[in-house]
């Protein structure tokens, strides 16, 4: 894939000496951190040196997975005693900004899980801290490393797509309220499916669009199922409905500075046929669907729907490895980051714009 080719070229251009290992600390040792750990073990320039969590049982699990016994309840103690090169933040969304800012101010590079933070203001503070301390900041979006996205980019470069006019993002679960973590608590997460799962397709679609600036948003949210008991058979039963105060369904509409439009649908609970995780793009010369991967174009006097005969099999952990590989190469070899903090700010503006509009009854709000 493109990221791997760029990284390989950068490493070959180095002095040939063996690069030093980056001393990597993880803040937040819950479920998602295990995907991080699996991916990081495949990158030879990384050494996991410490973990932090407020729950001792998670720290025990971290040590079980990594063999690392340097564990902390407070990331400030970790920063002071371990002095890592990189801090990887895997906490609930509400803790992203303070942990990242403290890490950057301590002289560490920082990566945060998606979404970048709770608000655009927090994102801007994180970006400012990175620039002030001359450290790299990345938001952990991984769909932009998917082979399907790279096919789209090559099709665009070949002139098959033209100017993108419209994007439709869909991240819909029929019944998919997480029964772990704090995904149903707005005060800790910032919202529900829009900020949790829709950000994946929003960021990839926005990336494919060339990252235009969002200028206005309209949206609505509804809660009608997650905040009450359910007897429906689900993959993740028995979620904490008593503390659930996020949306079940969010619908949004974004205008960009180049005139393009993005439509967004996201749900934990929606009365639909089956789960959907995809985005579609419509351009002046062609179109694209992420899942299943299809290109729509005119050729030889016909309207063609083109599907790849082969795509590399790429799973969740492989995408994580790709994004970490790019971040490591950025730190050690100066490779441009494909998901810098500014990308996280754009997505946060989109998400918070929809939430702000919903709070005002669906009225259009301007994004500054």
ChimeraX attribute file (.defattr): number of C-alpha atoms within 10 A of each C-alpha:
attribute: neighborCount
match mode: 1-to-1
recipient: residues
	/A:1	12
	/A:2	12
	/A:3	18
	/A:4	15
	/A:5	10
	/A:6	14
	/A:7	21
	/A:8	12
	/A:9	12
	/A:10	16
	/A:11	19
	/A:12	9
	/A:13	10
	/A:14	12
	/A:15	8
	/A:16	8
	/A:17	7
	/A:18	9
	/A:19	13
	/A:20	11
	/A:21	15
	/A:22	18
	/A:23	18
	/A:24	23
	/A:25	27
	/A:26	27
	/A:27	27
	/A:28	26
	/A:29	26
	/A:30	21
	/A:31	13
	/A:32	12
	/A:33	20
	/A:34	17
	/A:35	15
	/A:36	19
	/A:37	19
	/A:38	16
	/A:39	20
	/A:40	21
	/A:41	14
	/A:42	13
	/A:43	15
	/A:44	12
	/A:45	18
	/A:46	19
	/A:47	20
	/A:48	21
	/A:49	21
	/A:50	27
	/A:51	29
	/A:52	27
	/A:53	22
	/A:54	14
	/A:55	13
	/A:56	14
	/A:57	12
	/A:58	18
	/A:59	24
	/A:60	17
	/A:61	14
	/A:62	26
	/A:63	17
	/A:64	11
	/A:65	12
	/A:66	17
	/A:67	13
	/A:68	16
	/A:69	14
	/A:70	17
	/A:71	24
	/A:72	19
	/A:73	16
	/A:74	14
	/A:75	23
	/A:76	15
	/A:77	13
	/A:78	22
	/A:79	21
	/A:80	10
	/A:81	10
	/A:82	16
	/A:83	19
	/A:84	23
	/A:85	23
	/A:86	27
	/A:87	30
	/A:88	26
	/A:89	28
	/A:90	26
	/A:91	24
	/A:92	20
	/A:93	26
	/A:94	19
	/A:95	17
	/A:96	26
	/A:97	23
	/A:98	14
	/A:99	23
	/A:100	28
	/A:101	21
	/A:102	18
	/A:103	28
	/A:104	28
	/A:105	17
	/A:106	17
	/A:107	19
	/A:108	27
	/A:109	25
	/A:110	27
	/A:111	27
	/A:112	26
	/A:113	22
	/A:114	25
	/A:115	29
	/A:116	32
	/A:117	28
	/A:118	24
	/A:119	19
	/A:120	22
	/A:121	14
	/A:122	19
	/A:123	25
	/A:124	17
	/A:125	14
	/A:126	28
	/A:127	24
	/A:128	16
	/A:129	20
	/A:130	24
	/A:131	12
	/A:132	11
	/A:133	14
	/A:134	14
	/A:135	20
	/A:136	22
	/A:137	30
	/A:138	28
	/A:139	26
	/A:140	25
	/A:141	25
	/A:142	24
	/A:143	23
	/A:144	22
	/A:145	24
	/A:146	21
	/A:147	19
	/A:148	20
	/A:149	20
	/A:150	16
	/A:151	19
	/A:152	22
	/A:153	18
	/A:154	12
	/A:155	17
	/A:156	20
	/A:157	11
	/A:158	10
	/A:159	12
	/A:160	21
	/A:161	23
	/A:162	16
	/A:163	17
	/A:164	21
	/A:165	17
	/A:166	20
	/A:167	26
	/A:168	19
	/A:169	28
	/A:170	24
	/A:171	24
	/A:172	27
	/A:173	23
	/A:174	17
	/A:175	24
	/A:176	20
	/A:177	26
	/A:178	17
	/A:179	15
	/A:180	13
	/A:181	14
	/A:182	18
	/A:183	26
	/A:184	29
	/A:185	19
	/A:186	18
	/A:187	14
	/A:188	15
	/A:189	22
	/A:190	23
	/A:191	23
	/A:192	27
	/A:193	26
	/A:194	32
	/A:195	27
	/A:196	19
	/A:197	20
	/A:198	24
	/A:199	26
	/A:200	25
	/A:201	25
	/A:202	28
	/A:203	26
	/A:204	23
	/A:205	25
	/A:206	22
	/A:207	20
	/A:208	19
	/A:209	21
	/A:210	11
	/A:211	16
	/A:212	16
	/A:213	18
	/A:214	24
	/A:215	18
	/A:216	21
	/A:217	29
	/A:218	24
	/A:219	26
	/A:220	20
	/A:221	22
	/A:222	13
	/A:223	18
	/A:224	11
	/A:225	18
	/A:226	23
	/A:227	18
	/A:228	13
	/A:229	13
	/A:230	14
	/A:231	7
	/A:232	9
	/A:233	9
	/A:234	12
	/A:235	11
	/A:236	12
	/A:237	16
	/A:238	16
	/A:239	22
	/A:240	20
	/A:241	17
	/A:242	12
	/A:243	15
	/A:244	21
	/A:245	17
	/A:246	23
	/A:247	26
	/A:248	29
	/A:249	22
	/A:250	27
	/A:251	21
	/A:252	24
	/A:253	21
	/A:254	26
	/A:255	21
	/A:256	18
	/A:257	11
	/A:258	13
	/A:259	12
	/A:260	19
	/A:261	18
	/A:262	24
	/A:263	20
	/A:264	24
	/A:265	20
	/A:266	29
	/A:267	30
	/A:268	27
	/A:269	21
	/A:270	19
	/A:271	11
	/A:272	11
	/A:273	8
	/A:274	10
	/A:275	17
	/A:276	17
	/A:277	18
	/A:278	20
	/A:279	24
	/A:280	22
	/A:281	24
	/A:282	20
	/A:283	20
	/A:284	13
	/A:285	15
	/A:286	22
	/A:287	24
	/A:288	26
	/A:289	20
	/A:290	23
	/A:291	12
	/A:292	14
	/A:293	19
	/A:294	19
	/A:295	22
	/A:296	20
	/A:297	18
	/A:298	12
	/A:299	8
	/A:300	6
	/A:301	6
	/A:302	8
	/A:303	11
	/A:304	14
	/A:305	13
	/A:306	12
	/A:307	13
	/A:308	11
	/A:309	5
	/A:310	6
	/A:311	11
	/A:312	9
	/A:313	8
	/A:314	11
	/A:315	9
	/A:316	12
	/A:317	16
	/A:318	18
	/A:319	19
	/A:320	21
	/A:321	22
	/A:322	23
	/A:323	25
	/A:324	22
	/A:325	21
	/A:326	23
	/A:327	28
	/A:328	22
	/A:329	22
	/A:330	18
	/A:331	18
	/A:332	16
	/A:333	17
	/A:334	14
	/A:335	18
	/A:336	15
	/A:337	19
	/A:338	19
	/A:339	22
	/A:340	18
	/A:341	24
	/A:342	18
	/A:343	20
	/A:344	27
	/A:345	23
	/A:346	21
	/A:347	26
	/A:348	25
	/A:349	23
	/A:350	32
	/A:351	27
	/A:352	20
	/A:353	28
	/A:354	30
	/A:355	26
	/A:356	21
	/A:357	22
	/A:358	22
	/A:359	13
	/A:360	14
	/A:361	12
	/A:362	18
	/A:363	15
	/A:364	18
	/A:365	19
	/A:366	15
	/A:367	19
	/A:368	10
